[in-house]
Every structure is written in structure tokens, then in C-alpha cells.
Amino acid sequence: MELRYQPSGQEQEPDGDVPVLHLPMSAQERTSLRGRRRTSCGRELLLHLPRGPALEPGERLMPADRSLVVVVVPAPEPVLVVRSPDPLTLLQAAYHLGNRHVSLEVRSGELRLLEDGVLEELMRQRGLLIEHRLAPFLPEPGAYAAASHAHSHIHNHDSDQPR
């Protein structure tokens, strides 16, 4: 089944009651726009999307016949939550992590990054507070990330079809 991308805010609702499938994806999977994926209900899909920016949570894919909607959702991942009572110390940590090209989710009063023992030790040595958490990871897209998508496609692969 071929699906197309619908930019956020420009969704056209399908006719009638159609199934809405949720496609949990890690931050890395949202940047890898090709390959097999499994929806939260277990339905297998084959992504074969053109190169472009990462998919964002909430973005929708839909076949031309509008028989279903696939919504991208962030999958929980093992992350480090980095905090400090001193905003300057947290800002310096963001600088040092960015200088190492580490993907970061920047929130008010905290930084989040994927678990990494070496980076965790570096943050501890700088006096930062670290918490391990299983949570969606939504890193900053970066200065040169494109703002919009082109057309995209997904192919449906039911379990009774050859692979």
C-alpha cells in the first residue's frame, strides 16, 4: 500500500471512519526514511520515502484511497536528563555536548540526550545532575535542517505476503 506524506497543519481528513494506526519511531528511525517498521498494533509497513528531513511526531501518512491514516509517534528511548541549579553550568554543558555534535533535546532547565556512559561521566565531572529515563527523545533538528517535506510513500506488508 502506497502512502503519501501530509504536512502538519495541512491535513485533509479521510472520508468516513478509517483506521488510524500509530507508528512509534525512535529519533534515529525518524531520520531513516527507508526500511521496515511496525505500527503499535503490529502491522508491518515498508517505508520507502524520498530523502529529506526527519519525520516529526504527529506527521501523517495516508494512501491515495484514504483507507487509513498512519500517525508518526515518538517511541520511548533510554535518555539522560541533565540538570543543574546553575543555568550557566547547564549552558556550558550544552556548549560542550554541541561541540561534540551530540544530538540534544533542549528544554527549560534541562538537556536530554541518548544514554552514553562516556558523556554521562563527563556531565557528572562538571557537577551536573543526571537522571536516567525511558522517554520520547525529540532532539533539536539542527541549524541546516530543511523546513518541509516532499512527497513520501509507505508500502504495506502483511504477514502472509512473501518478503
Secondary structure, DSSP 8 states (H G I E B T S, - for coil): --EEEE-TT-----SSS--EEEEEE-HHHHH--EEEEE-TTS-EEEEE--S-S---TT-EEEETT---EEEEEE-EEEEEEEE-SSHHHHHHHHHHHHHTT---EEETTEEEEE--HHHHHHHHHTT-EEEEEEEE------TT--S------EEE--TTS--
